[in-house]
């Protein structure tokens, strides 16, 4: 009884393989999963860092790949909202091919950060570069 069942199942499998081959269907292993953003090339990141360093308003910056906000850019607070400057930094990153769909830039008061305040509390402007969406802390 068991032998007949096994031979019957093997027969069904053989028929399915024949039918798939006859119909031109190829059975292949699944494609590897997409692991998300691979990220920009190292050369693009270095070029972006050089371009940001060259900006006269920028006093310092931190690039943290994989973090929610990858680029934290420190400037002196002149009392203005720096959302426009964050958008400009996004453009610089785009020119250097250093953007990903999730890249965010936060402009921070460098004096507050140097006194130990968090980047979020020292924020002067924060945008998501892909859609230039302003993010309110």
Beta strands, then each sheet from edge to edge (+ up, - down):
strand 1: 60-63
strand 2: 71-75
strand 3: 104-109
strand 4: 123-128
strand 5: 133-134
sheet 1: 1+ 2- 3- 4+ 5-
end
